[in-house]
Amino acid sequence: MIRRTIRDLHDDEVRGKRALVRVDFNVPLDDDLEITDDTRIRAALPTIEYLLERGASVVLLSHLGRPKGKPELRYSLQPVSRRLAELLPSRSVQFVESTDSDEAVQATHRLKPGQLLVLENTRFLGGEETNDERLSRSLAELGDLFVNDAFGAAHRAHASTAGVAEYLHPAVAGLLMERELQYLAGALDAPTRPFIAVLGGSKISGKIDVMEALLPKVDQLLVGGAMACTFFRAMGLETGRSLVEEDRVKMAADLMEKAGGKIILPVDAMVAPSMDAAAVTQAHVVVREAIPADQAMLDIGPASMAQYAALLADARTVLWNGPMGVFEQPPYDAGTLGVARAMAEATRRGAVTIVGGGDSAAAITQAGLADRVSHVSTGGGASLEFLEGKPLPGVEALDMAEVG
């Protein structure tokens, strides 16, 4: 179902109004409370600028970390406010150390068109994660219209993502939310074929619903990461010290039978006795039928990567979610970086390529290739739930678009 976006707003719905915008500024901070990666802040800038240029004042809501319903200094959004001011040097950016308060409401009314206000962490509020009705109504007092641009939090039915939209209208999607939904829905509903999904990560249990949802839609599903070992066990292969979910082995066997040959598994593996730095010198490649009993698969091997790259080269739609190995630790990053390069090459050849957030987004950024794919999702959990076919509360709460 298509939702209204800020592009659909009439001039009288924006000009001179307070736009309450839910963003995802859940950024990493170091021990000195300095931001180490401002990607999520930058991702929200197009929506913020669009509203400011149309004559609105902008009030920003976001969570940061997991402060458990009470203020904690290390989770304050003040560093985020300072970074936003650096990114928008021509704009007035203010910060208020509260959210659900008369002080915050008054601050929103003092804003002039073209000015921004960052309010304190929504998770400092006890009713945020329970979608408390009183809090939702209170948050609705902070604006004249509601914009949800926090796709990364759209799968949470929180007061600042879904509850507030019950009491504040118009309630529309921002440009980032719109882009996320267009790419993910496009891949699922009308993909240009061949459509290939690449799934990795450590556990099949975290991806089982995604696999079952994607299998009827994709032409091939390439598997990597430790989750491949659960499939290997289902095939009767030795998996050594590799991570295997014993309670999911039958499920893996059933999936392969149901897939009818669509599931492509690694043909070789990079193995080592452990992930300890000292064991790196013992890392070597074996075929999947020869994983030693005293070693673990820590990455897909070069033959697997070559096969996957060849398949991706011919794809017209590619969706990638999950690393191929322990990509944070060389040399077990080769498979993941190989997929990142293959995604960039597929894009160059004209494919629509989507990276599904989380570790995959971190990996393609690490490879310096984030700008050479069609779309990098900002929401790991949200993108997974969308791919599983689950409704996202933060999207469902928005106004429906007019049709015709």
N, C-alpha and C positions, 0 to 999 in steps of 0.2 A: 504494500500500500504506500502510495507516494505522500510524503509529508511536505508541508509548506517550508520554504527556506527564506532567508533574509532577502533573497532576490525577489520574492513574491510580495514583500511588504510595500504598501502604498506610501507615498511621501508623508501623508498626515499621520501615519502610524510610526514614523521614525523621527522626523524633524522636531527638535525640541523635546524629545522624549528621553527617559532614562532606560537604556537598554541593559537589562540584567543578563549577563552572559556567563553561563557555566562553562569554564574551560578546564583543561586537564594540565595543571602546572605541577604535577607530581614528579618533580625533577630530583636527580641525585645531588646530594650535598656532601662535602668532605667534612672532616673534623672541625674545621674553622667556619663551618656553615657557608662555604662558598659553593656556588653552583658549578658542577663539573661537566654538565651537558645541558644546554638550553634548547635542545631540539623541540621539545614540546611547547616552549614559550614562543619560539619562532613560528611554529605551525599554526598558532592562533592569531598571528599578526594580520593576515588578510581579512579575517572576520572583523577584528577590532578596527582596522583602518576603514573598512567598508562602512561600518556604522558611524564612525566619527565623521567621515567625509559626507555622509548624508545628513549631518546635523544633529546626531544624537550625542548624549553623554553616555559613557560606558561604565558599568559597575561589574567588576569581575568576582566570581565565586570559584573557588577550587579547593580540593583536598590536597594534602601533602603527608605522605607516610601513614602510620597507624597509631595515632596518639590516644586511641581508646576513649573518646568522648570527653576529654578534658585538655586544657592548654598545656603544651610542653614547648619550651623555648626552641628546642632543636627542630621542631616542625612548624615554626612560624613562617608565614609567607612574606615576611619583610625582605629577605634576600631576593625573593622573586620580584617583588615590587621594584627594588633597586635595579635589577637586571632589565626589567621592562622599560624603565625610564632611560636606560642606556640604549636600548634598541629603538626607542621612540623619542629621540632628543628634542624634537620640535613640539612634543605634547606635554601637557601637565599631567603627571602621574602622582596621585595621592594614595596614602595607606592609612587604614583605620584598624586598630588592634582589637576589633570585635566584629561580629556579624549579625547576631540576633540581638540588637540593642537599639535604643532610641538614638544613641550617638551615631550609629551606622545609618539609620534612616535619615536623620537630619543631614548627614554628610552627603547622601545621594541627592537631596533636594538643593544643596548648595552648589552642586556641579553645574558648570556652564557647558553648552554644546561644544564638543571637541575635547572635553576633559575626561580623564580616566580616574577611577577609584578602585583600588584593590582592597578587598575585605579579608579578614583573617580566616584561617583554615576552617573549612566547614566541619571537619571531623573533631574540632574542639567542642562541638555542640552535641550534647547527649542524645538528642533525637534524630540526628542526621542519618545514621545507618539503619534505624528502625522506621524511617519514613514517617516520622511523627506528624500528625495532622496540624497540631498547633504550630510547630516549627515551620512546616510548609507554608501555612498562611502568613506567618511572620516574614519569611523570606520573600513572599510575594509583594510585601510592602516596599521592597527595596528597588522596584523598577516599575515601568509602565508597559514593558513588553519583556518576554523571556526568550532567550536564544540559547539553545544547547549546542555547544561546539566541542563537548568532551566525549568523543566517541570511546575513548579508553575507559570511561566510567559508565557508559550507556547500558551495560548489562547489570548495573546495580540499581535496585529500586530504592534510592535514597531520597531524602527530602529535597536536596539541591539538584537532583537529576530528573526525578519523576514527580515527586509530590508538589513542588512549586508550580509545575505546569498545570496542575488541576485548578489553581486559583489565580493565575496570571496569564492573560491573553492579550495580543497574539503570543503563541508559544511555537517557535519555529526553529529549524535547524540552521546552524552556521555553515560557512563555506567548507570547513574541514569535515564536519559531519556529513555534509552533502557529498563531498568527494569520496569519503570512505564508503558510504552506502552505494553510490553509483558504481564504483569499481567492484566491490564484493558482490552486489546483486547482479551486476553484468556478467561476472564470471559464472555465477550459479544459474542464472535464468536464460542467458543467451550467449554462451561462449562461442567464439570462433574456434573451429577445430583444426587440428587435434588439440584437445584440452588435457593438460597434464598437471597433476598435483604432486608436489614433493613434500613428504612428511617425515620429520625426524624428531629427535628428542629422546629422553631416557625411557619413558614408560608408554606402553601401548594403552594402558588404562586411561591416560589423559587425552588420548586421541581417538579412542574407539568410536565415539559418537560422530566425530568428524569423518572418520573413514567410512562408516556405514552410510552417512549422508552423501559423501562424495562419490562413492563407487558407482551408483547408477548414472552419474553425470559426467564422469571423466572417461577419457579413453585409456589412460594409464595412470597408475598411482605408484610413484617411486618411493621406497622406504629406506631410511637411513637411521643413524643413531643407535643407541643401545636397544631401542624398541625392536630393531631387526632381529635381535637375539631371541626374543620370545617366539618369533616366527621360525627361526632356525631350530629351536627346541621342538616346535610343532612338527618340523620336518624330520625329526629324529637325529639332528646333528649335535655334535659336541659343542658346548658353548663355554667350557672352562670356567673362569672366574667372572665372566661377563654378567652384567645385570640382566636377570631374567625374572619376569613375573610369573611364578609357577601357577598361580591361580587364573592366569589368562592364556595359558598354552592352548587349551581346548578352543577358547574364543578365537585365537589366532588361526587355528586349523579351520574352524568354521568360516572365518572371513576369507581365507584363501580359496576354499571350496566355492563360496558364494561369488567370489570375484571373477571366476571364469578366466583366469590368466591376466587380469588387469593389474594385479599387484606384482611389481618388479622389486626383487630383493637384491642386496649386494652379492656379488660373486666372490669378493675377497674382502679382507679386513686387515687393518693395522692393529696389531696386538702387542701387549707388554705385560709383565707380571703385575704391575700396579700403576697408579697415576703418580707415584712419587717421582720427584725430579731425578733421583738416582737411577730410576728404571728406564729413563728415556733412551739411554745407550743400548738397551735391549729391545727397543721397539723394532718390529719388522712386519712384513706383509706375508699373509698366508691366504690360500684359497679358503672359502667358507667351510669346506669339508675337513679342514686340517687345523682348526683352532685348538691349540694345546690345552690340556686339562688344567695346567697351572698358570694360564694367562687369560687376559680379558680383551675383548674387542673394544677399542677406544676411538676408532674412526673407520669409515669405509675405506677400501683400498683403491689404488689407481685404476685398476681394470673396471671397477664399479663406476668410478667417477667418469672414465672415458665413455662407458656405456650410457650413463645418465646424460652427459653432455651431448652425445649424438642424438638422443631422443629429444632433448630440449631444443636442439638446433632446428628441428622440424616442427616444433609446437607453434601454435598461434595464440594460445592462452595458457599461461602458467601461474599456478598458485603455490607458494612455498611457505611452509610453517614448520620450523624446528630444525636444529643443527644436525649435521651428519656425524658428529663426534664431539669430543671434549674440545670445542673450538677455542676456548680460552687459553689452552696450553699447547703450544707447538711441541712436537710435529703433528698433533692430533687435530689440527685445524685445516689440514689440506683438503679434506672432502668438502667441508663447509665453504671454504674459500673457492673451491672449484665450482660448487653450485652457484655461488654469487657471480662468478665470472661467466658461467653458462647462462644465467639469467640476463646479464648485461648483453651478451651476444644475441640471445633470443630477441631482446628488445630491439637491438640494432637491425635485426632481420624483419622487424615489423610485428612481433608478438606483443600482446598485452600481458605484462608481467606484474604480479602482485606479491609483495612480501608481507606475510601475515603477522607482523608485530613481534614483540618479545625478543627472544634470543636471535631469531632470524633477522630482525631489524638491526639489532646490535652487530651482528656478523657482517651484514652488507655495508653498514656504515664503517665498520672496522676495515673492510676491504676497500673503502673509498669509492664504492660503486652505487651508493644510494641514489644519486642523481642520474643513473643510467638504467633505471628500471621505471616502469610506468607508475607504480604506486607503492609506497612503504607505509603500511598501516601503523597508526599510533596506539592501537589497542590490541594487546595480546589476548587477554581473556575475552574481550568483547568480540574480536574477530573470530575466535574459535566458536563462541556461542552462536554467532550469526551463521557461520558455516554449518553448524549442526542443525540449523533451522529453527533455533529457539528465538522467541520474540525478545527484543531488548527493551526493558521498561523505559529507559531514557528516550527512546525513539517512539515507542507506542504512545507516550503521553503528549506528543506534539500534535499540532493542528493538521488535519488532513488538507491536502492540496485540492484546489478546485479542478475538476476534470471537464474538458470540452471548451 
